[in-house]
Structures are given as C-alpha cells and as structure tokens.
C-alpha cells in the first residue's frame, strides 16, 4: 500500500477492563490483578489490529485513564479544574494543579514498550499535547509557583515524553491537539489558539528535522460518548494556524465534515511540501460501519487536493479517548479500521500507486 494508513489511538476497552478499574478503585483487586487485565486487553487489541491488516498498530490506550490525563498519576491535583462541555450536554472536567514543580507521573513510553514486545509491526504512540495541559494551571495562580515556571516545566516534560518514545523505537509519535478547535470556541479572537500553537511549537522546535518527520499532530472537534465539543466551529478558521506547527504529519478529522471539499481547499493552501496529511475517512461517532468503497471515494476526493506522495488516511478520532466511554463497541471500532485499510488500498490501486 503506497498510501499510509494509521489508527489515531484509542480503542474501546473490554468490559473486563472497565469492571477491573472499578474493582481496583473500590479495593476489591490489587495492582497486580489490574495489570494482568490490562496486559490481556493490550494483547487482544494488538492482535485484532493486526487482523484488520493495519500496517501500523497502537496500544489502543488500554491502560490510560484518558488520552489527556495519563501523565497525571501522582501529581498534586484537585478535581475542580476546567470543564469541557460537549454538545449533547455531558461534560468532562480536567483536574487543577495545586502545587509545583510540575512533573509527569507517567510517560507514554511505558505503554509503547509493552506494545512493542508483542508485535513485529511498527508501533505508533500517542501523547498529550502540552497546550492541553496548560489548562491545569488555575487562573488565580499557585503560591510560590508562577505560571511561567509551570510552563517551563511543562515544556520540558512534554519534550521528554516525546523523546523517550522516539528513542525507544516508535514508528511515529502523535501529539493529541484535539482541544485546538475548542480553543476557537472559547476564544473566537484566536488568542487562545495561538497560545496553544506557540506552546506546542516550543516543544516541537527542540527536535531535529529528522525527528519532526516522525512526529505528528491530531486535531478533531472532540469525540466522547458519541458527541463533539466544537464541530460547530468553522474548521477553516483553525487549519491555517494548525499547519504552522513544526510537525511532519497532520491527522485531520474529515469524514464527519459537512463540506469536506471546502475544508480540503484550505488544507491544500495551508500545508507545505514537507507535511504529510492524513485525512479522516471513518467517523467513530457514526454507529454505521463505512464500506471500503465509501472510504475509497473519500481518499480519491482528498487526492484531488493533496498530492498522493503526501497523502495518508486515518480515523477521524480515537474510538474511546476516555476509558469509560462505551458508546462504540470494540467490534464496530475494528470493523471501521478494517474498512479504512481496505478502502485505502483500493484508492491506491485506482491512483496507480
């Protein structure tokens, strides 16, 4: 296949993992038993990804509490942080930092290393964008720990998170920038968005050009419990700023866009020759499984705007970025991934690649 295709990251957790997490929180099982369940889920997830024909696999976030909060284990936090509202009325709340210095409690390489042990295929690792974690710092500050000091620590930690994955042999590292579109909703002036981009670029700028070719960013309007937080925000207002990020790969939600051609025009105008564009061709929020033919048509449309040598495909988003999201079944998620793989291969053949 000459058009690369990759999962975004999260796969719905098996029921036994969700039950195990509840049992662990209630003290009914210990850490060793929980780890056994998580290792079983990881093995099953990688095996099923391989069975779809996916040329690149992920750990599926099986052991992560969420794609946003995995680094926060053991960090001094309060539960009453920034609230992320979704369009169906439900919310997710980030924790609030209460003390410094800020350090990650968990690095993503710990998930990567376990996945690499059980597959011979390239493994991609997702990491949280530092811009998202800037929301941990409270508006009224922290006594003895300034926002400037926090940002310096955060940028150092985010660099370490990515570098450890690259050094461990990740095929690529994907930075989750799913809050960038929400930033435009919270602040239409674009000041918050540009703060996010500047923060992430401080991290990306620390890597060599060769490293940045293995680093990507993913954006979407949120995907949780079959709802979004910012699909009503005009994508074309985000993309010109997003493509100023110093990354080699861009993973873009596209399947759920009402007018993808309009958006792809902006992608063509905003992206550069050294940036590969992975377009979303399956929608995790749609319970219907796309056919390979539908996927193929979406790839061929994208190829009208993005040269085939710079084109890739992906899912619009992860299928369960928060561990307790059961709105999509594992069977549906893997069926959509298989359709993406087959449809991308069909498009490559039609394009003579």
C-alpha positions in Angstrom: 0.0 0.0 0.0 1.5 3.3 -1.1 -0.9 5.5 0.8 -0.1 5.1 4.5 -2.9 4.5 6.9 -2.9 4.6 10.7 -5.2 4.4 13.7 -5.5 7.6 15.8 -5.1 5.9 19.2 -7.8 4.8 21.5 -9.8 1.6 21.1 -12.8 0.9 23.4 -11.7 -1.1 26.5 -13.1 -4.6 27.1 -15.8 -5.0 29.7 -13.4 -6.8 32.0 -11.1 -3.8 32.0 -13.9 -1.4 32.9 -15.0 -3.7 35.7 -11.4 -4.1 36.8 -10.9 -0.4 37.1 -14.0 -0.1 39.2 -12.9 -3.1 41.4 -9.4 -1.5 41.8 -10.8 1.8 42.8 -13.0 0.1 45.4 -10.1 -2.0 46.7 -11.5 -5.3 45.6 -8.5 -6.2 43.5 -4.8 -5.1 43.8 -2.5 -3.5 41.2 -1.1 -6.8 40.1 -4.5 -8.1 39.2 -5.4 -4.9 37.4 -2.1 -5.1 35.5 -2.9 -8.6 34.4 -6.3 -7.5 33.0 -4.6 -4.5 31.2 -1.9 -6.7 29.7 -4.6 -9.1 28.4 -6.5 -6.2 26.8 -3.4 -4.9 25.2 -2.6 -8.3 23.7 -6.1 -8.8 22.4 -6.1 -5.2 21.0 -2.9 -5.5 19.1 -3.9 -8.9 17.7 -7.2 -7.6 16.5 -5.5 -4.6 14.9 -3.1 -6.9 13.1 -6.1 -8.9 11.9 -7.6 -5.8 10.2 -4.4 -5.6 8.0 -3.4 -2.4 9.7 0.2 -1.8 8.7 0.8 0.3 11.9 -0.5 -0.6 15.3 -1.2 1.2 18.6 -1.6 0.2 22.2 -5.2 1.4 22.0 -4.8 3.5 25.2 -5.9 0.3 27.0 -4.1 1.3 30.2 -4.7 5.1 30.0 -7.4 6.7 32.1 -7.8 9.1 29.2 -5.7 10.4 26.3 -5.5 13.8 28.1 -4.8 12.8 31.7 -2.4 9.8 31.6 0.7 11.8 32.8 -1.1 13.0 35.9 -0.8 9.9 38.2 0.7 11.0 41.5 0.7 14.7 40.6 -0.6 17.3 43.2 -4.1 17.9 41.8 -7.6 19.0 42.8 -10.7 17.7 40.9 -12.2 21.1 40.2 -10.4 22.2 37.0 -11.5 23.4 33.6 -14.8 21.9 32.4 -15.0 20.7 28.7 -18.7 20.9 27.6 -20.0 18.5 24.9 -22.8 19.3 22.5 -25.1 16.6 24.0 -24.9 18.3 27.4 -22.4 16.0 29.1 -19.1 17.4 30.4 -15.5 16.2 31.2 -13.6 18.0 33.9 -9.8 18.4 34.0 -8.1 18.4 37.3 -6.5 21.6 38.7 -2.8 21.8 39.6 -2.3 22.7 43.3 1.5 22.8 43.7 4.8 22.7 41.8 7.1 21.8 40.4 5.1 20.0 37.6 6.3 16.6 36.6 4.7 13.8 34.7 3.8 10.8 36.8 3.7 8.5 33.8 5.5 8.8 30.4 3.9 7.4 27.3 6.9 5.2 26.6 5.7 2.9 29.3 2.7 2.0 27.1 4.8 1.9 24.0 7.3 -0.6 25.4 4.6 -3.1 26.3 3.1 -2.9 22.8 6.4 -3.3 21.1 7.1 -6.5 22.9 4.0 -8.3 21.4 4.1 -7.2 17.8 6.6 -7.1 14.9 4.7 -4.3 13.2 5.6 -0.6 13.6 4.0 0.9 16.7 2.7 4.5 16.8 2.4 6.2 20.2 0.0 9.0 21.0 0.9 11.6 23.6 -1.0 14.6 25.1 -0.2 18.0 23.6 1.4 20.3 26.2 -1.1 23.0 25.1 -3.9 20.9 26.6 -2.1 20.6 29.9 -1.7 24.4 30.2 -5.4 24.3 31.3 -4.3 22.6 34.5 -2.8 25.8 35.9 -5.5 27.8 37.8 -6.4 31.4 36.8 -5.7 32.6 40.3 -2.2 31.1 40.3 -0.3 28.9 42.8 1.6 30.4 45.7 5.3 30.1 45.2 4.9 28.6 41.7 4.3 31.1 38.9 2.6 30.3 35.6 5.9 31.0 33.8 7.7 28.4 36.0 4.9 25.9 35.3 5.1 26.4 31.5 8.9 25.9 31.6 8.4 22.6 33.5 5.6 21.5 31.3 7.5 22.1 28.0 10.5 20.2 29.5 8.2 17.3 30.4 6.4 17.2 27.1 9.7 17.1 25.3 10.8 14.2 27.5 7.6 12.4 26.8 8.1 12.5 23.1 11.8 11.9 23.1 11.6 8.8 25.2 9.1 7.3 22.7 11.3 8.2 19.7 14.4 6.8 21.3 12.5 3.6 22.2 11.7 3.0 18.6 8.3 4.3 18.0 7.4 4.4 14.3 5.9 7.8 15.0 4.6 9.9 17.8 1.3 11.6 17.6 0.5 14.7 19.7 -3.1 14.9 20.6 -4.2 18.5 19.8 -7.9 17.8 20.0 -8.6 21.0 22.1 -7.3 23.4 19.4 -10.7 23.6 17.7 -12.3 24.1 21.1 -9.9 26.9 21.8 -11.6 28.9 18.9 -15.0 28.3 20.5 -13.7 29.5 23.9 -12.0 32.5 22.4 -13.0 33.5 18.8 -10.3 36.1 18.8 -7.8 33.2 18.2 -5.6 34.4 21.0 -6.0 31.2 23.0 -5.5 29.1 19.8 -2.3 30.9 19.1 -1.1 30.5 22.6 -1.7 26.7 22.2 0.2 26.7 18.9 3.1 28.7 20.4 3.3 26.3 23.4 3.3 23.2 21.2 5.9 24.7 18.9 8.2 25.4 21.8 8.3 21.6 22.3 8.4 20.7 18.6 11.2 23.2 17.9 13.5 21.2 20.2 13.6 18.3 17.8 15.7 17.8 14.6 14.1 17.8 11.2 14.5 14.0 11.1 12.7 13.6 14.4 9.9 16.0 13.4 9.3 13.8 10.3 8.2 11.1 12.8 6.1 13.5 14.9 2.5 14.3 14.1 -0.4 16.2 15.4 -4.0 15.2 15.5 -7.0 17.5 15.6 -10.7 16.9 15.8 -13.8 18.5 17.3 -13.8 16.1 20.2 -15.1 12.6 20.3 -16.7 11.3 23.5 -19.9 9.4 24.2 -20.9 10.0 20.5 -20.7 13.7 20.9 -18.3 16.6 20.0 -17.3 19.8 21.7 -16.6 22.0 18.7 -17.9 20.6 15.5 -19.9 23.9 15.1 -16.6 25.8 14.9 -15.6 26.5 11.3 -12.6 24.2 10.5 -11.2 26.7 8.0 -10.6 29.1 10.9 -8.4 26.6 12.6 -6.3 25.0 9.8 -4.1 27.9 8.7 -2.8 28.2 12.3 -2.6 24.5 12.8 -0.3 24.0 9.9 2.2 26.4 11.4 3.0 23.6 13.9 6.5 22.2 13.3 5.4 18.7 12.7 5.8 16.3 9.8 2.4 14.6 9.9 -1.1 16.1 10.4 -4.0 13.8 11.2 -7.3 15.6 10.4 -10.8 14.7 11.2 -12.6 14.9 7.8 -15.2 12.1 7.5 -17.7 13.9 9.7 -17.3 17.3 7.9 -20.4 18.6 6.2 -18.4 20.1 3.3 -15.1 18.3 3.1 -14.2 19.8 -0.3 -14.3 23.3 1.2 -12.0 22.2 4.0 -9.6 20.4 1.7 -9.1 23.6 -0.3 -7.8 25.2 2.9 -5.7 22.1 3.6 -4.1 22.5 0.1 -3.4 26.2 0.6 -2.1 25.9 4.2 0.0 22.8 4.2 3.6 22.6 2.9 5.6 20.2 0.9 7.3 18.7 3.9 4.0 17.9 5.7 2.1 14.7 5.2 -1.7 15.0 5.5 -3.7 12.0 7.0 -7.3 12.6 6.2 -10.0 11.0 8.4 -12.1 8.5 6.3 -14.1 6.8 9.1 -16.3 8.6 11.7 -16.1 7.0 15.2 -19.2 8.8 16.3 -21.3 7.2 13.5 -22.5 3.8 14.5 -22.7 2.6 10.9 -19.6 1.0 9.6 -18.4 2.6 6.4 -17.9 0.4 3.4 -14.5 0.1 1.8 -16.0 1.7 -1.3 -17.0 4.8 0.7 -13.5 5.0 2.2 -12.0 4.7 -1.3 -14.2 7.6 -2.5 -13.1 9.8 0.4 -9.5 9.1 -0.4 -9.9 9.9 -4.0 -11.6 13.2 -3.1 -8.6 14.1 -0.9 -6.2 13.2 -3.6 -7.7 16.0 -5.7 -6.3 18.4 -3.2 -3.3 16.7 -1.6 -0.5 15.1 -3.8 -0.6 11.3 -3.4 3.0 11.3 -2.1 1.9 13.5 0.8 -1.4 11.8 1.5 -2.4 9.3 4.2 -5.6 8.2 5.9 -6.7 7.7 9.5 -9.9 7.6 11.5 -11.4 10.9 12.4 -10.5 10.4 16.1 -9.9 7.7 18.7 -12.8 5.5 19.5 -12.7 5.9 23.3 -10.4 8.7 24.4 -11.8 8.4 27.9 -11.6 4.9 29.5 -15.3 4.8 30.5 -16.7 5.7 27.0 -18.7 2.7 25.9 -20.7 4.4 23.1 -18.8 2.4 20.5 -18.2 -1.3 20.7 -14.9 -2.9 20.1 -16.4 -4.9 17.2 -17.6 -1.7 15.5 -14.2 0.0 16.0 -12.2 -2.8 14.5 -14.7 -3.1 11.6 -14.3 0.6 10.8 -10.5 0.2 10.9 -10.6 -2.8 8.6 -12.8 -0.7 6.2 -10.3 2.1 6.3 -7.4 -0.3 5.5 -9.3 -1.9 2.6 -10.6 1.3 1.2 -7.2 3.0 1.3 -5.7 0.1 -0.6 -8.5 0.3 -3.2 -7.8 4.0 -3.6 -4.1 3.5 -4.0 -4.8 0.9 -6.8 -7.1 3.3 -8.6 -4.5 6.0 -8.4 -1.9 3.6 -9.8 0.3 3.7 -6.7 
